[in-house]
Amino acid sequence: MDEAIATSRSQSVMALEAKHSFVSTYWAYRSYLASRLPSVTLYGNLMNYDRSLTLLQSYEDGTFKYAETFNLQNSMGLQVSQNISLTGGRVLLYSDLSRIDQFGVNNKLTWYTQPVTMSYIQPLFAYNQFRWDKKIEPLEYEKGKRKYIEDMENLTIQTASAYFSLISATRNYESSLMNCENTDVMRDIATERMKIGTVTKDEYLQLELRAIKDSLQVGECLVKMREAQMQLNSLLGFDESVEILPVVEDYLPEVVIDYDLVLDKCLKNSTFSLQNEINELQAESAVAKAKADRGVTMSLNARLGLSQTGSSLPDAYKDLLDQEVVGVSFSIPIFDWGLGKGKVQKARAAQEVVRAQTIQSENDNRRKLFVAVGQFNTQRQQCIASKRAMDVAAERYSIIMEKFRSGTATVTQLTDAQNDSDEARTKYLSDLGNFWNYYYTLRYYTLYDFIKGRDIDIDVTEMID
C-alpha cells in the first residue's frame, strides 16, 4: 500500500492538478509582493506623425475654422513608482524628454524636458486596498500551501481505499474459484454417498444449485476485480494493461490518538481556521469599503519638479524652471436616496452571516473530529477481532468439509460454513481498509503524521523548480 500511495502522489493526474494549483497560488503571492516594491517603467511615443486638418474655435468671435496640422512628435521617459501600503497613496518619480518637429510654413523644432519630477497621489478618507491586501494575501498563500498538502492527503485516502477495494475484489475472486472447486468435489462425494443412502436427493440438488451459483459468482467476481484494478490504475497514472498484485499487510501500528491533539493540530495546520479568518477579514474589508464609498471622497494630488523648453537639446536643460502643482479634488454626496447606507447595511449583514457560519463550522468541525478519533481508536481492536473470526471461520469450513467427506456433516452445515467463511474474510478486509481510511482521514484533517509524531510539510523550492 505504501508503494501504491507513493506512486499516486508522484505521477497521478490528481497530484499534477494539486501541484499546479499550488504553483498558481505561489505566483499570485509573488505578484502581490511585487506590487509592494518599486516598479521601473520605460515609456515613450515614437514617430507620431500627424498631417491633418484640425477644427479650431476663435476666442474672439466664436467662429470655427480648420487649421492645418503638420508635425512629428517623439517622447520618452523613465518612471519609478511605489505604492504606499500605510496610506494607500502612490509616489512617482520620473524624467522625460519630448521633441516636436513642425513642418510647412512654420517650420520649427521644440524640445521639452522634465529632468526630474516627483508626483504624489493620496486618496483621503478612502478605502485602502493595500492595507487589506497586506492582511489577506499572506493568509491566502499559506492556505494554498496547506491546501496542496490536504489535496495530497486526500489522494492518499482515495488510493488506500482503491487499494483495499482491489484486495477485497481479488480475494473474492480467488475465493469464488476455490469455492467452485470445493463444491464440485463435494458434489462428487455427494453423488457417491447418495448411492449408499447417506445423502438425500434434496441435499444433492442443494449442492447442485450451489455449484451453479458458484460458477456464476466466478464471473461476477472477475468483472469486479477488473473494475477495481482499472480504478486503482487510474489513480496511479497507469493504463489498463498494467497488472497490480496487491499485498495484504496485517501490520497495524499501536497508535492511540488523543482528541485534544487532533483539535489542536487541525486548528494549527489545516486550512480550516485559515479559511474562517480569511472569510472574516474579507467581510470586514467589504464593510470598510462600503463605508468609504458612501461618504466624502477626496484626493490630494501634488507634483514638484523642474522643466524647460528650447529649440535645441542643450537649451532645454539650461535655466531649469520650477514647477509645483498641488490640489485637492473632492466629491460630497448631498442626497443619494439611502444608496450608501443600504450598501453599508448589506455589507454588515453579510459580515454577521460570515460570523454565524464561522461559529457553526467550528462546532461541526469539533464534532467531525470527535467522531473520527473515536472511529480510529476502536478500529484496531475491531480488526484484531475480525481477523480472529476469519481464521476461526476458515478452520471451521475446513473441518466441515472433512466431516462431509466422512459422512458426518450435512450439506446444510457445509453451505453455512462456506458462507460464514466468506463473510468473515470480507469483514476482516473491510475492517482493515477502514482502519487505514480512518487514519489517513485524521491526517487529512490535521496535516500531522501520528505514527512519526511530526507535522506534514512541503518543500516550496522543490515544488516551484
C-alpha positions in Angstrom: 0.0 0.0 0.0 2.9 2.4 0.8 4.3 1.8 -2.7 0.9 2.5 -4.3 0.5 5.7 -2.3 4.0 6.9 -3.2 3.2 6.2 -6.9 -0.1 8.1 -6.9 1.5 11.1 -5.1 4.3 11.3 -7.7 2.6 10.7 -11.1 -1.2 10.7 -10.9 -3.3 13.3 -12.6 -4.7 14.4 -9.3 -1.2 15.0 -7.9 -0.3 17.0 -11.0 -3.5 19.1 -10.6 -2.7 19.8 -6.9 0.9 20.8 -7.8 -0.1 23.3 -10.5 -2.9 24.7 -8.3 -0.3 25.5 -5.7 2.1 26.9 -8.2 -0.7 29.3 -9.4 -1.2 30.4 -5.8 2.6 30.8 -5.3 2.8 33.2 -8.3 -0.2 35.1 -7.2 1.5 35.7 -3.9 4.7 36.7 -5.7 2.7 39.2 -7.7 1.3 40.7 -4.5 4.9 41.0 -3.1 6.0 42.7 -6.3 3.2 45.2 -6.0 4.7 46.4 -2.7 8.1 47.0 -4.3 9.2 49.9 -6.5 8.5 49.4 -10.2 10.5 50.9 -13.0 8.9 51.7 -16.4 10.3 53.0 -19.6 7.6 54.7 -21.6 7.5 56.7 -24.8 5.7 57.8 -28.0 7.9 57.5 -31.1 7.4 58.7 -34.7 3.9 60.1 -34.1 3.4 61.8 -37.5 0.4 64.0 -37.9 -0.6 65.8 -41.1 -4.3 66.7 -40.9 -6.9 69.5 -40.5 -8.0 70.4 -37.0 -11.2 72.2 -36.1 -10.5 75.3 -34.0 -12.8 77.9 -32.5 -11.8 81.6 -32.3 -11.7 83.1 -28.9 -12.6 86.5 -30.3 -15.8 85.9 -32.1 -16.5 82.1 -31.5 -16.3 81.2 -35.2 -14.9 77.8 -36.3 -12.3 77.2 -38.8 -10.0 74.4 -39.9 -6.3 74.8 -39.4 -3.5 72.6 -40.9 -1.6 70.4 -38.5 1.8 69.2 -39.8 4.2 67.8 -37.2 6.2 64.9 -35.9 6.3 64.2 -32.2 8.6 61.9 -30.2 8.8 61.5 -26.4 10.5 59.1 -24.0 10.7 58.8 -20.2 11.7 56.7 -17.3 9.4 56.4 -14.3 9.8 54.8 -10.8 6.6 54.3 -8.8 5.9 53.0 -5.3 2.7 52.1 -3.6 2.4 53.2 0.0 0.6 50.5 1.9 0.2 52.5 5.1 -1.8 55.4 3.5 -3.0 53.9 0.2 -1.2 56.6 -1.8 1.3 56.3 -4.6 4.6 58.1 -5.3 6.0 58.6 -8.8 9.5 59.8 -9.7 10.0 60.3 -13.4 12.2 62.0 -16.0 11.1 62.6 -19.6 12.0 64.3 -22.8 9.8 65.4 -25.8 10.6 66.7 -29.2 8.2 68.3 -31.7 9.1 68.9 -35.3 6.8 71.3 -37.0 6.8 71.4 -40.9 5.3 73.6 -43.5 5.1 77.4 -43.3 6.0 77.4 -39.6 9.0 75.1 -39.7 10.2 74.8 -36.1 11.9 72.4 -33.7 11.0 72.4 -30.0 12.3 70.4 -27.1 10.6 70.0 -23.8 12.2 68.3 -20.8 11.3 67.4 -17.3 14.7 66.2 -15.9 13.2 65.2 -12.5 9.6 65.3 -11.3 8.0 63.8 -8.2 4.3 63.2 -8.1 2.2 62.0 -5.2 -1.4 60.9 -5.3 -3.1 60.4 -1.9 -6.8 59.4 -1.6 -8.3 60.9 1.6 -11.0 59.1 3.7 -10.9 56.3 1.1 -10.8 52.6 1.1 -7.2 51.4 1.4 -6.9 48.3 -0.8 -3.2 48.0 0.0 -3.9 47.7 3.8 -6.4 44.9 3.4 -4.2 43.0 0.9 -1.4 43.1 3.4 -3.7 41.2 5.9 -5.3 38.8 3.5 -2.7 37.9 0.8 -0.2 36.2 3.2 -3.1 34.1 4.6 -4.2 33.1 1.1 -0.7 32.0 0.3 -0.4 30.0 3.5 -3.8 28.5 2.7 -2.6 27.5 -0.7 0.4 25.6 0.8 -1.9 23.8 3.3 -4.4 23.1 0.5 -1.8 21.4 -1.5 -0.9 19.1 1.4 -4.6 18.4 2.0 -5.1 17.5 -1.7 -2.2 15.1 -1.4 -3.6 13.5 1.7 -7.0 13.3 0.1 -5.3 11.5 -2.8 -3.7 9.1 -0.2 -7.2 8.4 1.2 -8.5 7.6 -2.3 -5.5 5.4 -3.1 -5.8 3.4 0.1 -9.5 2.9 -0.5 -9.0 1.8 -4.1 -6.1 -0.4 -3.0 -8.2 -2.3 -0.4 -11.1 -2.4 -2.9 -8.8 -4.3 -5.2 -7.6 -6.6 -2.4 -11.2 -7.4 -1.5 -12.2 -7.9 -5.1 -9.1 -10.1 -5.7 -9.7 -12.2 -2.6 -13.4 -12.6 -3.5 -12.4 -13.8 -7.0 -9.8 -16.3 -5.6 -12.4 -17.4 -3.0 -15.0 -17.9 -5.7 -12.6 -20.1 -7.7 -11.8 -22.1 -4.6 -15.5 -22.4 -3.6 -16.3 -23.6 -7.1 -13.7 -26.3 -7.0 -14.7 -27.4 -3.4 -18.3 -27.5 -4.4 -17.5 -29.7 -7.4 -15.5 -32.1 -5.1 -18.3 -32.1 -2.5 -20.9 -32.8 -5.3 -18.9 -35.8 -6.5 -18.7 -37.1 -2.9 -22.5 -36.5 -2.5 -23.1 -38.5 -5.7 -21.3 -41.5 -4.2 -23.0 -41.0 -0.8 -26.4 -40.8 -2.4 -25.9 -44.3 -3.8 -25.5 -45.7 -0.3 -28.3 -43.6 1.1 -26.4 -41.2 3.3 -27.3 -38.2 1.2 -30.8 -37.5 0.1 -31.8 -36.3 -3.4 -32.8 -33.0 -1.8 -29.3 -32.4 -0.4 -27.7 -33.4 -3.7 -29.8 -30.9 -5.5 -28.9 -28.3 -2.9 -25.2 -28.9 -3.8 -26.1 -28.8 -7.5 -27.7 -25.4 -7.1 -24.7 -24.3 -5.0 -22.4 -25.3 -7.8 -24.4 -23.3 -10.3 -24.3 -20.2 -8.1 -20.6 -20.6 -7.5 -19.9 -20.8 -11.2 -21.9 -17.6 -11.8 -20.1 -16.0 -8.8 -16.7 -16.5 -10.5 -17.7 -14.4 -13.5 -19.2 -11.6 -11.3 -16.1 -11.5 -9.1 -13.8 -11.4 -12.2 -15.7 -8.3 -13.5 -15.5 -6.6 -10.2 -11.8 -7.4 -9.8 -11.0 -5.9 -13.2 -13.1 -2.8 -12.4 -11.2 -2.3 -9.1 -7.9 -2.9 -11.0 -8.7 -0.2 -13.5 -9.8 2.2 -10.8 -6.5 1.8 -8.9 -4.5 2.1 -12.2 -6.3 5.4 -12.9 -5.2 6.8 -9.6 -1.7 5.6 -10.0 -1.4 7.0 -13.5 -1.2 3.6 -15.3 -3.2 2.4 -18.2 -5.4 -0.8 -18.1 -2.5 -3.0 -19.4 -0.6 -2.7 -16.1 -1.5 -5.5 -13.6 -1.1 -4.7 -9.9 -0.9 -7.5 -7.4 -2.0 -6.1 -4.0 -0.5 -7.4 -0.8 -2.5 -7.8 2.4 -0.4 -6.4 5.3 -1.7 -7.3 8.7 0.6 -4.8 10.5 -1.4 -2.3 12.5 0.5 0.4 14.3 -0.2 0.7 18.0 -1.3 4.3 18.0 -3.9 5.8 20.3 -4.9 9.3 19.1 -5.9 12.0 21.6 -8.8 14.2 20.6 -7.2 17.4 22.1 -4.1 16.8 20.0 -6.2 16.3 16.9 -8.2 19.5 17.5 -5.0 21.5 18.2 -3.3 20.2 15.0 -6.4 20.8 12.9 -6.6 24.5 14.0 -2.9 24.9 13.6 -2.1 23.1 10.4 -5.2 22.7 8.2 -7.0 25.3 6.0 -10.0 25.2 8.3 -9.0 28.1 10.7 -7.3 30.0 7.9 -10.3 29.9 5.7 -12.5 31.2 8.6 -10.0 34.0 9.3 -9.9 35.0 5.6 -13.7 35.0 5.3 -14.0 37.3 8.3 -11.3 39.6 7.0 -13.0 39.8 3.6 -16.3 40.6 5.2 -14.7 43.3 7.4 -13.0 44.7 4.2 -16.3 44.8 2.4 -17.8 46.8 5.3 -14.9 49.3 5.3 -15.2 49.7 1.5 -19.0 50.4 1.7 -18.4 53.0 4.4 -15.6 54.7 2.5 -17.7 54.8 -0.8 -20.8 56.3 0.8 -19.1 59.4 2.3 -16.8 62.2 1.2 -14.3 61.3 -1.5 -11.2 63.4 -1.5 -7.8 63.1 -3.2 -4.6 65.1 -2.7 -2.5 65.5 -5.9 0.9 67.1 -5.8 3.7 67.4 -8.4 7.0 69.0 -7.8 9.9 69.2 -10.3 11.9 71.0 -12.9 11.1 71.7 -16.6 12.3 73.8 -19.6 11.8 74.1 -23.3 14.2 75.1 -26.0 14.9 75.0 -29.8 17.9 72.7 -29.2 18.6 69.9 -26.7 21.2 71.7 -24.7 18.9 74.8 -24.4 16.2 72.5 -23.0 18.4 71.8 -20.0 19.5 75.4 -19.3 18.0 77.6 -16.6 15.5 74.9 -15.5 12.2 76.3 -14.1 10.5 75.1 -11.0 7.0 73.5 -11.4 4.7 73.0 -8.5 1.2 71.7 -8.8 -0.9 70.9 -5.7 -4.6 70.4 -5.5 -7.4 68.6 -3.7 -10.3 67.1 -5.6 -13.4 66.1 -3.7 -16.9 64.7 -4.1 -19.6 65.1 -1.4 -22.9 63.3 -1.8 -25.7 65.6 -0.8 -28.6 63.2 -1.2 -28.4 59.6 -2.6 -31.8 58.3 -1.5 -30.2 56.0 1.1 -28.0 54.2 -1.5 -24.8 54.5 0.5 -26.5 53.5 3.8 -28.0 50.5 2.1 -24.7 49.3 0.8 -23.2 49.6 4.3 -26.1 47.7 5.9 -25.9 45.0 3.3 -22.1 44.6 3.9 -22.7 44.4 7.7 -25.5 41.8 7.3 -23.1 39.7 5.2 -20.5 40.1 7.9 -22.9 38.8 10.5 -23.7 35.8 8.3 -20.0 35.0 8.0 -19.6 35.2 11.8 -22.6 32.9 12.3 -21.2 30.5 9.7 -17.8 30.5 11.4 -19.3 29.5 14.7 -21.4 26.8 13.1 -18.4 25.4 11.1 -16.3 25.3 14.3 -19.0 23.3 16.1 -19.4 21.0 13.1 -15.6 20.6 12.9 -15.2 19.6 16.5 -18.0 17.0 16.2 -16.4 15.6 13.0 -13.0 15.3 14.7 -14.5 13.7 17.8 -16.3 11.0 15.7 -13.1 10.4 13.6 -10.9 9.9 16.6 -13.5 7.5 18.2 -13.7 5.5 15.0 -9.9 5.1 14.7 -9.2 4.3 18.3 -11.8 1.4 18.3 -10.9 0.1 14.8 -7.7 -1.6 15.7 -9.4 -3.9 18.2 -12.1 -4.4 15.6 -9.5 -5.6 13.1 -7.9 -8.0 15.6 -11.3 -9.5 16.4 -12.4 -9.8 12.8 -9.1 -11.4 11.8 -9.6 -14.0 14.6 -13.1 -14.6 13.3 -11.8 -15.1 9.8 -9.3 -17.7 10.9 -11.9 -19.5 13.0 -14.4 -19.5 10.2 -11.8 -20.8 7.7 -10.8 -23.6 10.1 -14.4 -24.5 10.7 -15.1 -24.7 7.0 -12.1 -27.0 6.5 -13.4 -29.2 9.4 -16.9 -29.4 8.0 -15.6 -30.3 4.6 -13.6 -33.2 6.1 -16.7 -34.3 8.1 -18.8 -34.1 4.9 -16.3 -36.4 3.2 -16.6 -38.9 6.0 -20.3 -38.6 6.0 -20.8 -36.9 9.4 -21.8 -33.5 8.2 -24.8 -32.4 6.1 -25.0 -30.3 3.0 -26.7 -27.5 5.0 -23.8 -27.4 7.5 -21.3 -27.3 4.6 -23.1 -24.4 3.0 -23.4 -22.5 6.2 -19.7 -23.0 7.0 -18.8 -21.8 3.5 -21.0 -18.7 3.8 -19.6 -17.9 7.3 -16.0 -18.2 6.0 -16.7 -15.9 3.0 -18.4 -13.3 5.2 -15.7 -13.4 7.9 -13.0 -12.8 5.2 -14.9 -9.9 3.7 -15.5 -8.4 7.1 -11.8 -8.5 8.0 -10.7 -6.9 4.8 -13.3 -4.3 5.2 -12.2 -3.5 8.8 -8.6 -3.4 7.7 -9.4 -1.0 5.0 -11.4 1.1 7.4 -8.5 1.3 9.8 -6.3 2.9 7.3 -9.1 5.0 5.9 -9.7 6.5 9.4 -6.0 7.0 9.9 -5.4 8.9 6.7 -8.6 10.8 7.2 -7.2 12.1 10.5 -4.0 13.0 8.7 -6.1 14.9 6.2 -7.9 16.8 8.9 -4.7 17.7 10.9 -1.8 17.5 8.4 0.0 15.6 11.1 1.7 12.2 11.0 0.7 10.4 14.2 3.0 7.4 13.7 6.1 9.6 13.2 4.8 12.3 15.5 5.5 15.3 13.3 3.8 17.8 11.1 3.5 17.2 7.3 5.2 19.9 5.3 6.3 20.6 1.8 9.5 22.0 0.2 8.3 25.0 -1.7 11.5 25.5 -3.6 11.4 21.9 -5.0 7.7 22.5 -6.0 8.5 25.6 -8.0 11.6 24.2 -9.6 
